[in-house]
């Protein structure tokens, strides 16, 4: 069967919502199609979508009303067994917990102090040297933080390709580098300066800006950007 021939009309009734999601995205699905995917199949007399419509109609097409039904209540619908009822209740409970958690606010970096607060909690107390990167979006919100190496900083231990690959995957437009000095010495070494420039030069070819490089100790930090040596 060619791609052109494989229209939604030609798929089995119970497979159509899944294929529609793959082709058009989750936002294209109706409530009954979403419920049909959760149930997985219909019955001998009706498709999963038809069964889902019947269930939703009984609760005024309201997900909150549906969530009040028990396994026993759901099993009263012809075509719904215990397994389907449990799947429905599980999916609704996941939705409830997601709503209760709310959206996790991503920290925004407006200065070196903001970055230090994050890095200090990660590496301020560690006794082994570690190299970390914050990946930022266009508005300077942190979208990811990643440990790049551990046990000493050098141009061989810090793989620039890994940093840039992650930045591209996250669609980051800026990055902030950091590593700790367990000795408490905040002065950057020549190796620190070299790796900073190497990452900066590599990032420029992909429009990924190195915004800062912090050397972190337990209570203080050194910022390349603040000191004008970035």
N, C-alpha and C positions, 0 to 999 in steps of 0.2 A: 504493500500500500504506500503510495507516495504521500509526501507531506501535504500536498494540496487536497488529496482525497480524505485525509484523516481529519475531518471536521468533527466538531462536538456531536453533531447529529449521528455520526457513525459509531460513537463509543457506546459501550454498555451503560445503561442508565446509572448504575451505582458508581461508575468511573468518571462520569462527566464533571462533577464538581472538582475532583482532584486535578483533572487535566485542565480545567478552566483556570484553576489557581496557578498551575505551572505556566500556562500561556499568557494569562492576563494579570496575574498578581492577586494577592489575597483581598485587596479592596474591591475587586470585581465581584466577589461572592455575596449572594444574598444570605440572610440569616438562616433560611432553610437549607441552603447549600453548605454552610458552615456546620450546621448540626448534622447534616447527612454525612459529612466527612468524619465527624466524631464517631458516629454510629458504625460507619464502615459498610453497611449493607441494609437493604430493605427487607421485604418479605416476599413470599411467593405471589402475593396479590398486588404489591405496590413497590415502587422504587424507594431508595433511601430518601430522596428529595421529597417524594409524596408523603412518606411516613413522617419526615421532619416537619413538613407543613402542617400535618394533622396535629402533631404534638404542640407546635408553637401556637396554632390557632386556639388550642384549649387553654392556653395561659395568656391570651390576648397579645400574642407575639412579643412578650416581654421576658427578657432573660432573667430579670430579678424574680419574676413569678415562677419561672421554670426552676430556679435554684432552690425553691422551697419544697419541691417534690422529692419524695423519698424513693428508694429503690422499688419499694412495693407499689408506690403510686405510678411510677414509670412503666412497670411491668404490666400494668392494666391495659396499656396500649398494645393491640395486636401487632406482633412483629418485633416487640421489644422484650428481650430476655434479660436475665440478670447481668450478663456481660455488657450489653449495650447500656443498660441503666447505670452501671458503675462507671462506664466511660463518660457518659454525660455528666454525672455528678462530679467526677474527677476534673473534667475540663472546666466546669463552672467554678470549682473550688480554686483551681489555678488562677482563673480570672479574678476571683475575689481577693486572693492573696497579692496578686500583682497590683490591684487597685489600692490595697491597703498600704503597700510599700511606697507607692508614689514614684515619681521620677527622681533618680539620684542626681543631685545637682553636681555638675562638674566644676571644679575650682577654676577660677580665672586668674591668670598671671598678669599682674600690672607692674610688678617691680621685682627686683632680685630677692627681696625679703619674702615675697609670696612663694617663690620657688624654693627658697631655703626651708621654709616651714614644712614643705612636702618632703624634700630630700633629707632633712634632719631626722624625720621620723623613720626614714628608710635605712639610712647609713650613718647617722650621727654617732651611734654607740658601738658600731661594729669594729672589731679589732683586725679585720682583714680588709685590704683595699678593694673597693668595688666601683664599677663604672655604670652609671644609670643615665637614662634619657627620658625626658618628658616630651611627648608628642602633642603639639597644639594645633587647633584649627585656626581659621582666618581671624576669629575674634579673640584669640589667645586663651581659649578654654582648653583645659587638659583633656585629651581624649584617650590617652594611654600613657602608662609609665612602664619602663622595661629595664631589667638588669641586662647589661651587655657583656660584662666580664667580671671576674672575681679573682683576686690574688695578685694584684700588681698591674699597673697601667703602662702599656707600651703600644707602639704602632702595630705590633703583631698580635697583641691580646685583644685590642679593640678593633673589631671587624667593621669597617665603614660600610661595607655592602649590606650587612645585617641591619644597620641603623637605617640606611636609605630604603631598603626593601620594606621594613616595617612602616616607615613614614609614607611610602607610596600606598601600601595596603590600607592605612588609616586615613589616607588623603590629607595628611598633615601638611601645613604650610610653614610651620616653624618647629624647631626643636631646641631644648635646653639641656645641655650636658652637665653632668656632675660626677665627682668622685670624692671619696673621703680620704683624709690623711690621719690614720690612727695615731700618729706621733703628736698630733696637735699643731704641727707646723702648717701655716696657711700660705706660705710662699710657693708659687707655682714653679715646678721644675722645667727644665728645657724640654723634657719629654712631654709634659703637660701642654706646653705651648705648641709643640710640633703636631701633636694629635688633634689639637683644637683647629689649627690652620688646615690640616689635611681634611677633616670632616667639613669644615666651612667651604673649602674649595670644591669638594665633591658635591655638596648640597647645592651650591650655586648653579651647577649645570642642570639641576632638576627643579629650580625655583623653590628649594627648601632652605629656609634661612636658619642659620645657627644664631639664636638670639642671645645666648649667654653660656658660660661654662663656670660652674661653681665648684670650689674646693670647700668641702664641708668637714667641720669637726663637731664635737659634742655641743658646743655653745656658740660657735661663730662660723663665719664663712668668708670666702674671698670670691668676688665676682669679676670675671674678665671684662664684662660689659661696663660695670661701674668704674673700673680702673682704666678703661679706654684702651685695652690691649687685645680686644677680640678681632 
